[in-house]
C-alpha cells in the first residue's frame, strides 16, 4: 500500500482546502485518478492540491463543486478558494476593495506603476505574465488576478460614479510595461480618464524633488457618511486605517502633493508628448 502523506489542515487555508478535498474524495470511495477523471485534471494534480504543493484555482474549484454537488452552497470549494485568494493578498486589501466599491470619493497616489483602477487589460496582463515568469504565481493565478482587477474596475462604474482623483509619480508614465504598443494604449487610457467629468489626473514630475510628500502607494477613500479611510502599502504589507489621527496626516500630505504637481492640462500635455516621443 502506498504511503499516504499526513495532512495538517490547521496549517493554512490552503492546507485546509487540500484536507477537505481528500476527505470528500475518500468519503465517496474514489481514488485520486477517479476524481481527476471527473473534474478534468490529472491524478498528479489532485495529489498536489490535496498535499498543498499546488494552490487550487477558481476553475478547478468550480469543477470540484460541480462533481460534488456543492455549486453555490456555503460549503463550496469555490468559496474556500476565495478565502485562500484573499489570504494571499496583503493585509487589509480585500477589505479596502470593499470600501472602494462604495466610496463617493477616491484619491490615489502611485509611484512606479499605473494604479489598478486605471490599468488597461493588456498592461495588467503584462504585469501578471512577469510574475509568472518569476515563479511568483501560476498561469491560472495570473488569469484570476487580471479577472479580479477587471471586476474591481467594473465596480467603479455606477449610476452615480465616485469622484476619482489620481496623482501619478512621473515614473508611472515613463516606465515601459509590456512593450511600446501596450504602453501607448495605457497612456491613451490615462488621457481618456482625464476627460471624464468625475475625474482628475495630475503628474508629480521628477523636478519637484524633495517636495514630493508621499513615497509609496497611498489610497484615500471618502465614504458616503463622509468618513475617510486610508490604505497604504509597502512591498510586503498593507494597512487599512480609519482612525482620524492616522488618516488626517495622509490627507494633508496628499493635498500638499497636489499643490506641487502639474495641473491636469499640463499632465495630459506631458502624456501626449510621451506618446509622440518628443522631449518634455
C-alpha positions as CSV (number, residue, x, y, z in Angstrom):
1,X,0.0,0.0,0.0
2,X,1.4,3.4,-1.0
3,X,2.3,5.8,1.8
4,X,-0.3,8.5,2.3
5,X,1.0,11.8,3.4
6,X,-0.5,13.0,6.6
7,X,-2.2,16.4,6.2
8,X,-2.3,19.3,8.7
9,X,-5.5,21.2,7.9
10,X,-4.8,23.8,10.6
11,X,-1.5,24.9,8.9
12,X,-3.1,27.3,6.4
13,X,-6.3,27.9,4.4
14,X,-4.7,26.1,1.5
15,X,-3.9,23.1,3.7
16,X,-7.5,23.0,5.0
17,X,-8.7,23.1,1.4
18,X,-6.5,20.1,0.5
19,X,-7.5,18.1,3.5
20,X,-11.2,18.8,2.9
21,X,-10.7,17.7,-0.8
22,X,-9.2,14.4,0.3
23,X,-11.9,13.8,2.9
24,X,-14.7,14.5,0.3
25,X,-13.0,12.1,-2.2
26,X,-12.4,9.3,0.3
27,X,-16.0,9.6,1.6
28,X,-17.1,8.7,-1.9
29,X,-14.6,5.9,-2.2
30,X,-12.8,7.5,-5.1
31,X,-9.1,7.2,-5.8
32,X,-7.3,10.4,-6.9
33,X,-7.4,9.2,-10.6
34,X,-11.1,8.7,-10.3
35,X,-11.8,12.2,-9.0
36,X,-9.3,13.5,-11.6
37,X,-11.2,12.0,-14.4
38,X,-14.5,13.5,-13.2
39,X,-13.1,17.1,-12.8
40,X,-10.9,17.0,-15.9
41,X,-7.5,17.2,-14.3
42,X,-4.7,14.6,-13.7
43,X,-4.3,12.4,-10.7
44,X,-1.0,14.1,-10.1
45,X,-2.8,17.5,-10.0
46,X,-5.3,16.2,-7.4
47,X,-2.5,14.9,-5.2
48,X,-0.6,18.2,-5.4
49,X,-3.7,20.1,-4.4
50,X,-4.5,17.7,-1.5
51,X,-1.0,17.9,-0.1
52,X,-0.7,21.7,-0.6
53,X,2.1,21.5,-3.2
54,X,-0.1,23.3,-5.8
55,X,-2.6,26.0,-4.9
56,X,-6.2,25.5,-6.2
57,X,-7.7,27.8,-8.8
58,X,-11.2,29.1,-9.3
59,X,-11.6,26.9,-12.4
60,X,-10.5,23.8,-10.5
61,X,-12.8,24.6,-7.6
62,X,-15.8,25.1,-9.8
63,X,-15.2,21.7,-11.4
64,X,-15.0,20.1,-8.0
65,X,-18.2,21.8,-6.9
66,X,-20.0,20.5,-10.0
67,X,-18.9,16.9,-9.4
68,X,-19.6,17.0,-5.6
69,X,-22.9,18.9,-6.0
70,X,-21.7,21.9,-4.0
71,X,-22.1,24.7,-6.6
72,X,-23.4,27.9,-5.0
73,X,-23.5,26.5,-1.4
74,X,-21.8,27.7,1.7
75,X,-19.7,24.6,1.6
76,X,-18.5,25.1,-2.0
77,X,-14.8,24.8,-2.8
78,X,-15.1,28.0,-4.9
79,X,-15.9,29.8,-1.6
80,X,-12.9,28.2,0.0
81,X,-10.7,29.2,-2.9
82,X,-11.9,32.8,-2.4
83,X,-10.7,32.7,1.2
84,X,-7.3,31.4,0.0
85,X,-7.0,34.1,-2.6
86,X,-7.9,36.8,-0.1
87,X,-5.5,35.3,2.4
88,X,-2.7,35.7,-0.1
89,X,-3.3,39.4,-0.6
90,X,-1.7,42.0,1.5
91,X,-3.3,42.5,4.9
92,X,-6.2,45.0,4.6
93,X,-6.5,44.9,0.8
94,X,-9.6,42.7,0.5
95,X,-11.5,45.0,3.0
96,X,-10.2,48.0,1.2
97,X,-11.6,46.9,-2.2
98,X,-15.0,46.5,-0.5
99,X,-14.8,50.1,0.7
100,X,-13.6,51.3,-2.7
101,X,-16.6,49.8,-4.4
102,X,-18.9,52.1,-2.4
103,X,-16.8,55.2,-1.8
104,X,-18.1,58.6,-3.0
105,X,-14.5,60.0,-3.5
106,X,-11.4,58.1,-4.3
107,X,-7.9,59.6,-4.1
108,X,-4.9,57.6,-5.4
109,X,-1.2,58.1,-5.4
110,X,1.2,55.7,-7.0
111,X,4.9,55.5,-7.8
112,X,6.4,53.3,-10.4
113,X,3.2,51.7,-11.9
114,X,-0.2,52.8,-13.1
115,X,-2.7,52.0,-10.3
116,X,-5.1,49.1,-10.8
117,X,-8.3,51.1,-11.4
118,X,-6.6,52.8,-14.4
119,X,-4.8,49.8,-15.9
120,X,-5.7,48.5,-19.3
121,X,-6.2,44.7,-19.6
122,X,-3.0,44.4,-21.6
123,X,-1.0,46.4,-19.1
124,X,-2.4,44.3,-16.2
125,X,-1.7,41.1,-18.2
126,X,1.9,42.2,-18.8
127,X,2.4,42.6,-15.1
128,X,0.8,39.2,-14.3
129,X,2.8,37.5,-17.0
130,X,6.0,38.9,-15.5
131,X,5.0,37.4,-12.1
132,X,4.5,34.1,-13.8
133,X,8.0,34.2,-15.3
134,X,9.5,35.0,-12.0
135,X,7.7,32.0,-10.5
136,X,5.6,34.1,-8.1
137,X,2.2,32.9,-9.4
138,X,0.9,30.2,-11.9
139,X,-0.7,30.9,-15.3
140,X,-4.1,30.2,-13.8
141,X,-3.5,32.6,-10.9
142,X,-2.3,35.2,-13.4
143,X,-5.6,34.8,-15.3
144,X,-7.5,35.1,-12.0
145,X,-5.5,38.2,-11.0
146,X,-6.5,40.1,-14.2
147,X,-10.1,39.0,-13.9
148,X,-10.3,40.2,-10.3
149,X,-8.9,43.6,-11.4
150,X,-11.4,43.9,-14.2
151,X,-14.2,43.2,-11.7
152,X,-12.7,45.8,-9.4
153,X,-12.8,48.4,-12.2
154,X,-16.4,47.5,-13.1
155,X,-17.4,48.2,-9.5
156,X,-16.5,51.8,-10.0
157,X,-18.9,52.2,-13.0
158,X,-22.1,53.3,-11.3
159,X,-25.2,55.3,-11.9
160,X,-23.6,58.0,-9.7
161,X,-19.9,57.4,-10.2
162,X,-17.4,58.4,-7.5
163,X,-15.1,61.4,-7.8
164,X,-11.7,59.9,-8.7
165,X,-8.5,61.9,-8.2
166,X,-5.2,60.4,-9.2
167,X,-1.7,61.7,-8.7
168,X,1.0,59.7,-10.5
169,X,4.7,60.0,-9.9
170,X,6.4,60.7,-13.3
171,X,7.9,57.2,-13.1
172,X,4.5,55.7,-13.7
173,X,4.3,57.1,-17.2
174,X,8.0,56.8,-18.0
175,X,8.5,53.1,-17.1
176,X,7.6,50.9,-20.2
177,X,5.4,48.0,-19.3
178,X,4.5,45.3,-21.9
179,X,6.2,46.9,-24.9
180,X,5.6,50.0,-26.9
181,X,2.0,49.2,-28.1
182,X,0.8,48.2,-24.6
183,X,2.3,51.3,-23.1
184,X,0.9,53.6,-25.8
185,X,-2.6,52.2,-25.2
186,X,-2.1,52.7,-21.5
187,X,-1.1,56.3,-21.9
188,X,-4.2,56.8,-24.1
189,X,-6.3,55.3,-21.3
190,X,-4.9,57.9,-18.9
191,X,-5.9,60.7,-21.3
192,X,-9.4,59.2,-21.6
193,X,-9.6,59.0,-17.8
194,X,-8.7,62.7,-17.5
195,X,-11.5,63.6,-19.9
196,X,-14.3,62.2,-17.7
197,X,-16.4,64.6,-15.7
198,X,-15.8,62.9,-12.4
199,X,-12.0,62.5,-12.6
200,X,-8.8,64.5,-12.1
201,X,-5.3,63.4,-13.2
202,X,-2.1,65.0,-12.1
203,X,1.5,64.0,-12.6
204,X,4.1,64.7,-9.9
205,X,7.2,65.4,-12.0
206,X,10.8,64.4,-11.0
207,X,11.5,68.2,-10.9
208,X,9.7,68.6,-7.6
209,X,12.5,66.7,-5.9
210,X,12.3,66.6,-2.2
211,X,8.9,68.3,-2.2
212,X,7.2,65.0,-3.1
213,X,5.3,64.4,0.2
214,X,4.4,60.7,-0.4
215,X,6.9,58.0,-1.3
216,X,4.7,54.9,-1.6
217,X,1.2,53.9,-2.7
218,X,-1.5,55.8,-0.8
219,X,-5.2,55.4,-1.3
220,X,-7.8,57.6,0.4
221,X,-11.5,56.9,0.3
222,X,-14.3,59.2,1.4
223,X,-17.3,57.0,2.2
224,X,-21.0,58.0,1.9
225,X,-21.1,59.0,5.5
226,X,-18.1,61.4,4.8
227,X,-15.7,59.4,6.9
228,X,-12.2,58.8,5.4
229,X,-10.4,55.5,5.1
230,X,-6.7,55.3,4.2
231,X,-4.8,52.4,2.7
232,X,-1.0,52.3,2.3
233,X,1.3,49.6,1.1
234,X,4.9,48.6,1.5
235,X,6.5,45.7,-0.5
236,X,5.2,43.1,2.0
237,X,2.5,44.7,4.0
238,X,-0.8,46.7,3.5
239,X,-2.5,48.7,6.2
240,X,-6.2,49.9,6.2
241,X,-6.9,52.6,8.7
242,X,-10.0,54.5,9.8
243,X,-8.5,56.3,12.8
244,X,-8.8,60.1,12.2
245,X,-5.4,60.8,13.8
246,X,-3.7,58.5,11.3
247,X,-5.7,59.4,8.2
248,X,-5.5,63.3,8.5
249,X,-1.7,63.5,8.0
250,X,-2.1,61.5,4.8
251,X,-4.9,63.7,3.6
252,X,-2.7,66.8,4.3
253,X,0.3,65.2,2.5
254,X,-1.9,64.4,-0.4
255,X,-3.2,68.0,-0.8
256,X,0.4,69.3,-0.5
257,X,1.5,66.9,-3.2
258,X,-1.3,68.1,-5.5
259,X,-0.1,71.7,-4.9
260,X,3.3,71.0,-6.3
261,X,2.2,68.6,-9.1
262,X,1.4,69.5,-12.7
263,X,-2.1,70.7,-13.5
264,X,-4.3,68.2,-15.3
265,X,-3.8,70.2,-18.5
266,X,-0.1,70.1,-18.2
267,X,-0.2,66.4,-17.1
268,X,-2.2,65.4,-20.2
269,X,0.2,67.5,-22.4
270,X,3.1,65.5,-20.9
271,X,1.4,62.3,-21.8
272,X,0.7,63.5,-25.4
273,X,4.4,64.4,-25.7
274,X,5.5,61.0,-24.4
275,X,3.2,59.3,-27.0
276,X,4.8,61.3,-29.7
277,X,8.3,60.6,-28.4
278,X,9.1,64.3,-28.2
279,X,11.2,65.9,-25.5
280,X,9.3,67.3,-22.5
